[in-house]
Amino acid sequence: MCGIVGYVGYQNAVDVLIDGLRHLEYRGYDSSGVALYNGGKINVYKAQGKLQNLVDELKKQDPSEIKSNAGIGHIRWATHGVPNQINAHPQTCNCGGLTLVHNGIIENYAELKTELENAGCKFKSQTDTEVAAHLIAYEYAKTKDLISALKNAVKKLKGAWAFCVMHKNEPDCIVATRKNAPLLIGVGENENFLASDIPAIIKYTKKAIYLNDDQITKITKDKIEIYNPDLTLSQNKVEFLPFEPMALSKMGYKHYMLKEIHEQPDVVRNILQDKIFDEISDIKLKDVKLTKEEIKNIKRIQIIACGTSLHAGLVGKYVMEELTGIPVDVEASSEYIYRSTIADKNTLVIGISQSGETADTITAIRQVKEKGAHVLIITNRNESMLARLSDSLLHVNAGIEVSVAATKSYIAQLISIYLLAIFIAENLGKEKSILNNIKHELLLLPSKLEAILSNASHIRDVAKKYSGYKNFIFIARGINYPTALEGALKLKEISYINATGYPAGELKHGPIAMLDETMPVLAILNEGRVYDKVMSNCEEAYARQAKLIGVANYIDDKHKQLFDDYILIPEILDMVSPALNVTVLQLLAYYIAEYLGKDVDQPRNLAKSVTVE
């Protein structure tokens, strides 16, 4: 869950590296560092905490020592070893001749460390990464060739990695490899780049090459060599990057998160474009490769995801089962991969991941592919590993999402799930009037989202009122129960308030014991089959003196008597209401965190893309 940048070219490498690392800060990190090739040696500079600490450290150095045309940079999210300067990357071998940065986890590092210590290696850090530095240096001493050394070393590793390696004896070049961790090559003119994600290099180039697992690359300023595991040369395709540098601007908003919430109406429009034309025409999903016959043979749907994407999957369960009649199971990828994989050719497996690089979800998808299931991936990154593993693809087209807390990517996943459910239902010949009503609501959704965003001042007032509470409960029933989970998660992520989502009917089965005047309860109410039941649960909370906040698509006198505060959303069909309700909860979480002075875009301990299990 780290960020990597590498550069070889005509510019001052330290400037390119620091700029690239700034654009990877959203991934989450606790320390940073750079290694710079300079006159036959490699100088390493590291700092704990924010990237600015590294910048300040570099300012103290002799300018001639940090002048370089080749270097590697890293921001670290700690897995092995506490966050400090010693454990920060880059890590080096004993003599300092070899230096590397690493994203991933080396699972067998302990036994390798013992072997290397027995061979005379002295360790300074607590990291698994230092094991790789010593191991590659040990192999280099035998071969005197960095590519062969890297190949031989990774054969001994278990786990996931993306490595960028430099050696003082091989000037102005970087050697890199990957396995189950993201790494791409940026193709420039008289310069080339390496990065774990597009934002690090999009300012400098629009062309990239994606490495496959176990491939090794060597880059210089004017040459890129890519080797297969047997060291035969490969010609990987050069692809054009989909993002503009402008996407990395806050565009006048205080935080990326607020900007990305306000982008949601256009995100919905982008997804609907070329897929839904009016409420009576059939949905068009060109990258869904299921035939009508294959759809009729689907006996079971499994949705696999993590975190916010898992909540989108839970909404998907309600929608899919309601519209298609096919049973749907939803499970966290981290749990799915450690039990028997029950899937076959009549199973549709839907993997959902904003980044397309979520390690647990990648492992789960590989397992189901071995069983012959059709794999459909919903992701915001159509160049990602999950996209490349897919049989069918729904690219949510939300654009780069910088804030760690997912907002626009979540609503994009929701809309993609609705489209997929309607698509399957239409191919199964389900009742057209129901499907047409949902399509009608989807077409109106952008304007209704804009109505919420243009009247966000009331949500801000409510947020200010409740920003001093230490605990929060979110309740809902039916299709909005996952919305309650997502609202609680957002509040936890960025404000650090202990928030929990419950099915409203479960209050009386334990959580009601926590209710008193210090416990706000937010209830999601929409006209529909569960409305009266949720109102009854709100009465139970009211009787225990809990502070009540209602989010509803209409307000009556009973609401005014029961709720301390309420937030009105536009009238909307209950089945589509999660898309509006979640926007309210995103804004509420944002404004509470803002009032509390939290680091909204980079909450502590969190990473944007979880690329390790």
N, C-alpha and C positions, 0 to 999 in steps of 0.2 A: 504494500500500500504506500510505496514511496514514489518519488518523482526523480526521473533521470534525464539529464541533458548531456550530450556530447557534441563537440565542435572541432573541426579541422578546416582551416581556410586562411583567408587573407586579413580578416578582422582581428581585433584584440579579443582573444577567446574569453577572458574573464567578463567582458561586457555582455557577450552573447549568452554565456552561462547564467549570469545573474538575472538577465532579462528572462531567459527561459524558465528559470526556477521561480521567478515571480508569477509567471503564468501557470505554474503547477501548484502554487500554494493552496488552491482550493481542494487539493487531494487530501489535505491534512498532514501535519508534520510536527516534529518536536525538536529538530536540529537540522543543520545543513552544512555543506562543505563543497570545496572545489579542489581539483588537482590540475596543475598547469605545467606543461612541458616547457622547460627553460634551460637552454644551453647544456644539454646532456644530462640534466637531472629533472626530477619531478618534485615540484613544491606543492605541499598540501596545506590547506587552510580550512579550519572547521570552527563551528560555534554552536552552542546550545541555544534553544529557543527560536525566536523569530529570525527570518532571513536577514532583517536589518542588522542583527548582531554580527552576521558574517560580513555584510557590507562594511560595517564599522571596523571590523578586524582587518579587512583588506585595505582600508584607507590608511592604516598604520604602517603598511609595508612599504619597502623601497619600490618605487614604480618599476625599476628595471627587473625586479624579482617576479613581479606579477604580469610582466609583458610576455605574451605567448600567443602562438597561432594554433595551439591544440590544447584541449583540456576536457575534463569531465566534471559534472556537477551533480549534486544530490540533495534532496530533502528527505528526511527519514521520519517514518512513523514507527516507533519502537515495537519490536516483537521479542527479540532476545537482547537482554541488557537494558538497564535504565537509560532514560534520555539524558545524555551528557556529552561533553566534547569528545571524550575518548571513544565512546561507542558510535559517534557520528561517522558517516562516510565522507570521503573515501577511506577505505582500509588498505593497509600496505603489508607487504611481506617484511621479514626481519631486516633485510638490507635496504629497504625503501626503494628498490629498483622497480618493483611491480606495484601498481596501484589500481584499485577497482572500485566501482560502485555497483550496488546490487538491489534489486527489488524482488522480494519473494521470501521463502523460508527453506532452509536446508534441513531436512528432517533428521538426517543421520550425522549431523555436525559433531555430536558428542564423541562418537566412536572415531571419526576422522581426526578430531582434535587430539585424542589420545595417541593415535598413530603418528601424527605429525610432531607432537611433543617428544615422543620416543625417538624421532628422527632428528631432534635438535631444534625444532622451531620454538620460539618464545612468544607467547601470546600476551597482548596488552589489554585487549577489550573483552567484553562479555558476549560479543556478537557471534552469530553463526557465519556472518559474512567474512570475518577475518580468517576463518578456516579455509574459505575459498581462495583468499589471497595467498595464503601459505601453500595451498595445494597446487594452484596454477604455477606459482614460482618454483615449487619443487619439480613439477613436470618440465618447466622451461629450462631448468638447469640440465636436464637430460637431452632436450631436443634443440635448444637455442632457436626455437621457432615458436612465436606466440600463438599462431593458429593451431598448430599441433598440440601445444601445451594445453590450450583451452579445450580442445577436443578430448584429450586424454583425461583431463581433470573432471569434466562434467560427467564422464562415464561412471565416475565413482560417487556421484551425488544422487541423493533422493530428495524429491520435493519440487519446488517451483523456483524459477529464477529468470531474471534478465540481468546480464552482466555487461558492463562496459569496462574494458581493461586497457591500461597503458603500461609500457615498459620503457625505461630510460635508454635501453639499447636499440629501440625501434622508434626513431623520432617522427613526430608529426603524423602519427597514425593511431587509430583506435580499433581494437578488435572487440567484437560483441557477439553474444549469443542469447537465446531465450528458450524457455520451456515453461508453458503454463503461466506466463507473465507477459504483459504487453511491452513491445519494443518496436519502433519503426525507424526507418532511415529517411531523413529529409534530403532531397536531391537539389543541390544548388549549382551556381556557376562559380568555379574556382573555390568552392567551399561545400562541405557536406556536413550533415547533422545526424545525431541520434537522439531519440526522445522516447519517453514512456507514453506520451500523449500529444495530440496535435497542437494544443495551445502553446506549447513551449517553442514551436518553430514556425507557426503560421505567419508570423511577421516577416520571416526571411524567405520562405519558399511555399509554393502551392503544390509541389510534387513530392510524393512519398513512395517508398517501397516497404511492404510489410514482410517481415521475416516469418517463416514457418518454424514450428518447434524444432529444436536441435540444429537449425542452420546456423552457420557462423559467418559473420561479415567482417571485412577489413576495409576501413574507409581512410582515405587521404583527401587532400583538398581537391584533387582532380580525378579521383578514381574510386569506384565502389566494386569490391569483389564479394560475391556471396557463394558460400560453399555448402553443399549438402553434408550430412553426417559422415559420408565416406570420403569427403574432401574433393569430390567432383564439383566443378563450377556449375552454378545455377543462374538462370536468367529470370529473376522474379519481375513481375509486371510493375511498371511505374504507374501509379494512380494519382489522380488529382484530388487534393484535399477539399473537403466540402465547406470549410468555415472561412469567414472573413475576419480580419483583425478587429473590425468594428464590434463583433460579437463579444469581445473581451472588454468593452467599455461599459461603464455603469450608466452612461447616457443621462447623467444628471441625478440619478437616484442615489440615496445615501448608501444603500447596500445592493449587492447583486441579487440577493434574495427578493427584495421588493421589486426590483426591475423584472425579474423572471416571473414573479406572480402577475405583474401587469402585462407580460407578454402572452399570457394564456389565451386570450381571445384569438390572437393571430395564430397561435400554435394550433388551436382547434380548426381554424379555417384551413391551415396548411394540410392537416391530416385529411380533412374531408374532401379537399380538392382532388379531382380525378377518381374519387372512390364513390361518392354519393352526389347525384345530380339533382334529384328531387325526391319527394317522399314516395313516389310510386315506381320509380325505376329500380332495378336490382342493383345491389352493391357490386362494385368492381374492385377486386383485389388481385392485381396482376402478378404479384410475387408469392401468392398462396397457390401452391402447385397441386392441391388436392382436386381430383376429379369428382364429378357428381357421384359416381359409383363408389369411390373411396370414402366419400362423406357418408353415404348410406351404410357403409360397413363399419363406421366408427361405433364401438360399443362402450367406450369409456374415454373420458378426457382427464388428463392429469396436468395440473398447473404447478410449476416449480419456480420458486423465487425466494428472495431474501428482503428483509426490511420493508421499506416503502413499496417496493415492487410486489412483495407478498400481499400487502393490503389491496393493491390493484387486482391481484389474482383472486382474492376473496370476494371482491365485487364481481369479478368475472364468473365465479361459481354461481352466484344468484342469477346473473343475466343469462349465462349459457344454459343452465338447467331450465329456467323459465321459458326461454325461447326455443330450445332445441329438444328438450326432453331427454337429453343424454346425461347420465350421472357424471359428476365432476368432483375430483378430489384435489385439494389444494394443500401443499406441504412446503415447509421451509427446506430449502436445498440442503442446508447443513444437517438436517435430520434424514432426509431422503437417501443420502449417499451412504448411510451406515446401517441400512436394513436391506432386506431382499428386494430386488428390483422386479416388480410385477408389471410387466408391459409386454405387448406383442404387436403384431402388424395391424390389429384392429384398435389400437390405442393411439389417440392423438395426444402428444405431449407438448405443452406450451411452456417454454422457458421465457421468463420476463427479467430483464436486466437493463437498467439505464445505460451503463457503460458497455455492456456486452463482454466484460472481462471479469465478472464476479466468479471467484475461484470455485466456490461450492456449486454454483449453478453449472459451470462448465463441466465439473466432474459428474454431476447428475445427468446432464445431457449425453455425455459420452457413454454412460451406463445404459441409458434407454436406447441409444442407437444400436448397441450390441444386441438388443432384444428385438430389433426390427420395427420399432415404433416410428411413426411419422413425427418429426420434430419441427415445430413451428416456433420461431423466436420473435419476440417483441422487444425491440431495443432502439435506443437513440443513436446507436453507432453502427452503421451498416458495413463498416470495415472491420469490425471487432471479431474476436475469436468465436463468440457464440453465433454471430451472423454467418461465419464461414462454416460452422458445424451444422447449420440449419438445412432442412429440406424445403421449408417455406419460411418466408420472412415478412414481418410487418415492421417497416422502418417508421418510427413514430415522428421523425422529422421535427423535433422540438428545438433544434439548434443547440449550441454549446450551453451547458448549464454549469455555471461557475460556483455558485453557492453550494456548500456541502449538503445542506438540507434540500431534498428534492421537492420541487413544486411543479414547474411546468412539465417536467418529464413524467410526473405522476398523472396529471390530467391527460397527457398525451397517451399514456398507457391505457387509461380508462377508455378513452374514445376509440382506441385501436381494438380493445376488447369488445366494445359494443358493435363495431363494424364487423368483426370476425363472427360474433354470435349471430348477427343478422344474416351474414353471408352463408353460414352453415344452415340456419333455419330456412332461408330461401331455397337452398339446394335440397332440403328435405321436404319442401312443399308445405311448410307451416302456414298458419293463418296470416294472410296478407295484411289485414286491417291492423292487427297488433304491431306488426313490423313497420308498417307505414307510419303509425303514430310515433314510434320511437325515432324513425328517420326525420320526421317533422320536427321533433324536439331537438335533435342533434343539429339540424340546420339553423335553429333559432338560438342555440346555445351561446355562440360568440357574443351576440348582443345582450344576452342576459348576464353573462360574465362581466361585460363592460358596465352594466348597470350597477352591479355590486362594487366594482372597482371605483366607479365615479362617486359612490356614496360611502366610502370607507371611513369617513370621519367618525361615524357612530361606532364602528368596530374599534376604532382607536380609543374612543372614550371608554368603552367597556373594558378594553385591555388595561388602561390606566387604573381603573377602579379595582381590578383584580390582580394587579402586578405584585402586590405585597403578600399574596397567599403562598404557602409552602407546598400545598398539595392540591390536586385537582382530579375530578372524576368526569369522564365523558361517557354518556350512555346513548344507546340507540337500539333499534330492532331492525331485523330484516336486512335489506340491501344497504342500509346506512350503518349497520354495526361495524363493518370495516372502516367506514369514515370516522367513527368514534375512535377506533384504534389508531388511525393515521393522525387525527387531530391531537391525540395524547402523545404520540411519538414526536410530532413536530414541536410541541411545547417542551417536552423533555430534552430534545436535541439542542435547542438553541437558547432556552432560558434556564435549564437545569432544575426546573420545578418537577417534583415527583407527580407525574400525571399518569393515569391509568384509564384505559377504555374497557367498558363492560357491555355485554348484552343487557339491556335495561331490565329484563326479567330476572337476571341473576343478582340484582342488588340485594334482594331479600335472602339470598342464599349465602350471605357472609359479608359482603362489602358494606351493607347497611349499618354494620356496627361502627364504621368509621365516621358516620354522618353526624355533624353538629354544625354550629355557626361558623366554624373555621374551615369547613370543607365545601368549596364551590362545586356544584354539579352542573355540567353543561349537557343539555338534552337536545337531540336532533329529532325534530318532529316534521313530518310531511303528511299531507292528506293521503290516506291509503289504508291498506288492510291492517296495519299495526298501530295506527295513530292513537286509537282509544287506549290501547294497552300501554303505550309509552306515557300517555297522560296520567294513567293510574300510577305508574312508577314514579312520575314526578310528584304526585300527591304524597306518596310515601316519603320521598326525600324532603318535601316541604314540611311534613309533620315532625321531622327530626331537626328542624331549624337550619337545614342546609341552605346556602345561598344558591339560587337557581337561575341559570341562564338558558334561554330557549333560542334555538335556531329553527325557524319555521317559515313555510311559504304563505302563511296568512296568520293574522293576529286577531283574536276575539277577546271579549270581556273576561273570559275565564283565564286566558293567558295573562292578562294584565293583573289579575288578582294573585296568580300563582307565582309568576316569575319576578325576580328582582330586576332582571334585564332581559331583553329579547332582541334578536337580530332578524330582520325580515329579509328573505330572499325572494326573487321573482317567482311567480306561479310556474310550476314545472311538473311534468309527469313524474310520479314517485320513482319509477325505475331509472330515470336519468338524473335524479336529484343529487346523487353523490358528487357530480361534477361541480355543482354550485355550492353545496354544503362544505366541501373540502376547501374551496377558495376562501370562504369565511373563516374557517379554522386556521388556514395558513396565515391569513392577515392577523388574526387574534394572537397567534403564537409570535409572529414577527413583532407586533407592537409591544407585547409584554416584554420580550427580550430586549427591545430597543429601550424601553423605559428602565429596565434593570441594568443597562449599560453593557450588555454581553457582546461578545464578538460573534455577531450574527452569521457572517459568511463562513467563519472558520471555528466552529465550536470545539471545545477541548476534547481531546481523545478520539475524535471522529475523522474518518477518511472518506473521500468522495467515492473512490472506487476500491472495493475490498478485494484485492487480488491475491490474498492468502487465505487458506482455510483456518 
